[in-house]
């Protein structure tokens, strides 16, 4: 306990230095700004803003990126409430009740509850990350290649089970992602694989490049074909503070959202999107009067907003302790860390404690800042939404293009991203989820490396994955999850969740 | 917009027919590609690809002969595309050495993943054939084409011609991708955005970007591109007002 406190003190010492506070603030602001814009999610936001952190020292860069991430999430909920457009996938469910509240003239209360819920959940998640960091890191030392491989299998299966739509198609997407990640040089022999001797492909395709194509360019293309129509609830924002009754109703919802979010965030393959869905469904299930949901129930805002923020934070746990990115956002964090010469994993905590704890402390600071800066700035964000999409789309496109180019100063990356933009558009049209493919793409090289090592150590004996106890437990859980996910009863309930 | 959406529904018979043709053509093309790739390679890869080509040929023939109506075109074509991707990866990884004793070679994992993908893609295609599902969605042409052109032009211009011309031209072309484009507004926005990008990326963040063209002919190309882009933008706007 004292160790935890001293570690946190170290972290706050780092995060509270004026420069880092400034970067955290800038990150939160810019993140909110981009998060408010519809049609550009947190992955594309992070990828787009990656270049602005290049010149910073590692700690500041990561603090700023984390700020961007939370800001993007928070900005997403603002637009959900005010204009019924989720700025982020994580705030899709917030539109259901948040926008109804806005229509009833309670936009201020909805936004304030979203901010307060996020902050409270963020506080708990920060402590959770700090508390779980050390034990999980020591657990990581027990992990051999076989266990790592099985853990990643479990993560991918989670992503499949939690994705919406067909399980089979999600599985196919994951494998497609794994396969695409094989392009580039072989880790052991250095042979170019599926590169067709193109020097541009010899290093593989960058994750940020692919993500920008699938989540950035594809979204632009898709949004361009929809005629724009936006309902504005502008004039009615009066009285930001929620009433006592609001607070009383939402306090338990915040607590439940926080717990659900924290749990789903830690699981590989989970993350903020699914956490908000799960928290909303849970609230609706346990509510005495479920019909209030969708008509402006404040719990329907409080729970998912707390859950997505808690999950956003706890999803740092697998990355910082095991070195496994549990979702696409964290994969971009890996990219950012590698640019700064940090290899994510258990050694970060022991070798660079100020980085690890500084980042954790900055999570809390970032949340606090969001509460402080966002409520007064709502008017500005709304004005930003007035910019018509016909101008927004080309602006986002230019930013994305510059962002992709600046990662390696490689024009070929821009072309690759463009190709993936078209692929992403095709995937959307055929109802394939791009997110599992991206997760497969991220975990592919790691999985292959561990699979190869495990097989080598076991002298080609493939049963090693089920004879080592930890690995066997992980594999068994994956199979179990997959089996129950295809059972008819669960499948029906799963559809219900996503239909909403 | 609404007329467009209703047009296919008005002629259901013809539309179904069209779907049936493509349902044969797509696996047919895959067959030819697999056969060609198998013919040109050697060893196990050639055998696998040729076997795949034979299976695909039989499949195509059955579809053509039975005139089977595709119940779920989204999954059917999605699955076929993934089959194509898996076979392509198989072929692309064919030059890589595989297992040596019990240690993985560079080619083992790609082939492993390609094989799993192939199995899943076949399952997706089968579902597309036999289970009722959604029809194909309407593809837009203008947005994807103009966005792609804008991206390609950016990639081509950023190095030799510099960020100023590149972001201006990219913005102008991309804004023509929306049906609601207005050219005066788009041009003003393009200038503002270009100035903002230069200010942010070049001056504030010190990223190593070329600002202006380096040589005389690059200036000429940049100006020409900008002129063409503006002309295209005006043309699209005028066309839109004529149509409506």
Interface residues (C-beta under 8 A of the other chain):
Chain A: X51 X52 X54 X55 X166 X168 X169 X171 X172 X175 X176 X178 X179 X182 X186 X188 X189 X191 X193 X194 X196 X217 X220 X221 X224 X225 X227 X228 X388 X389 X390 X391 X393 X394 X395 X397 X398 X399 X401 X402 X405 X406 X409 X411 X412 X414 X415 X417 X418 X421 X422 X425 X426 X429 X430 X431 X432 X444 X448 X451 X452 X455 X456 X459 X460 X461
Chain B: X1 X74 X75 X77 X78 X79 X81 X82 X85 X86 X89 X92 X93 X96 X101 X102 X103 X104 X105 X106 X107 X108 X109 X110 X113 X114 X116 X117 X120 X121 X123 X124 X127 X134 X136 X137 X139 X140 X142 X143 X144 X147 X148 X150 X151 X152 X154 X155 X156 X158 X159 X163 X167 X170 X171 X172 X174 X175 X177 X178 X179 X180 X181 X182 X185 X186 X189 X190 X193 X197 X200 X201 X205 X206 X207 X208 X209
